[in-house]
Amino acid sequence: MGADVYRDRIVVGVDGSSGARSALMWAVDECQIRGRTLLIVHAPDLADAPFVASSGEPTIRALDDAGLRLLDAHSVAASTRQPGVPVTSLLSHSGPADALVDLSLDADMLVVGARGHNGFTSTVLGSVSTRTAAHAHCPVVVVPQSTALRIAGSSLPIVVGASNTPAGRLAFEFALAEGQRRSSVVIALMSTTQDTDRPADSGAVLPTDLQRIRGLYPEVQLVTSVVDADPSEALLIAARTAQLVVLGCHHSDDRWSTRLGPVAATVLHQSPCPVVVVGARRQTPTSPMRTHLVVT
């Protein structure tokens, strides 16, 4: 199949944590909104071997068996929540971040939990989410555990950190497209360092490049605001009553880097609602594609 076919799917990374279950529920809801299929991915962690392997049992086989049971349970939960969404699952023998970054090359969206936990199936999605967001080939959504019962596509607004930079423009366009898809208000927060004017009553005047993007989505209700305080603090305050926060990201060429910038890093790990990290879609992988993948 061609890459355009695979981009009809959303990929969600899971472990055994409640945070991963929240990510799963958000992802399958998003599939329903977008008309996408869902691919559920789990990469077993060797650190979990003592929890799953009995005496004399091969470690990899035990981890695989436990991982397949986990995927089966998550697949049932996703199908129960959204019966109309096609669901498949995949067990990867790559590292969690490597597997997800590889799969993001042909995905419409990648979804992970904000953090996992130590112990059985303990892949720590907190570290995985940061590295994945820094390197993925598609938008990455990091879902906090508190989002378990919040339905995607609600009437809450979408908040975007907009700026007249390549990453800021990508985030702004993504937010407007989501506002159109969800019939939601978009709130654009801009720093005082941006090239904006501030009329007394009408918020901020968008820079020319952002005005051009805004013109592509005239039906979306847009509220603009200039932020005098710390941008991350303003975004986190706005996130309390938002369904999504959208941030731009300049992907690092260093495959081991987890640097997202101070604002993105702070919001990513403290936001009470899902955060979408948007960067330019890459055309080639940043690491070799792994071959040890088992599809179920």
Secondary structure, DSSP 8 states (H G I E B T S, - for coil): --HHHHTTEEEEE--SSHHHHHHHHHHHHHHHHHT-EEEEEE---GGGHHHH--TT--HHHHHHHHHHHHHHHHHHHHHHH-TTS-EEEEEESS-HHHHHHHHHTT-SEEEEES---SSTT---HHHHHHHHHHH-SS-EEEE-GGGTT--TT-SS-EEEE--SSHHHHHHHHHHHHHHHHHT--EEEEEETTSS-B--SSS--B--HHHHHHHTT-TTS-EEEEEE-S-HHHHHHHHHTT-SEEEEE----SSTT-----HHHHHHHHH-SS-EEEE----SS-SS-----EEE-
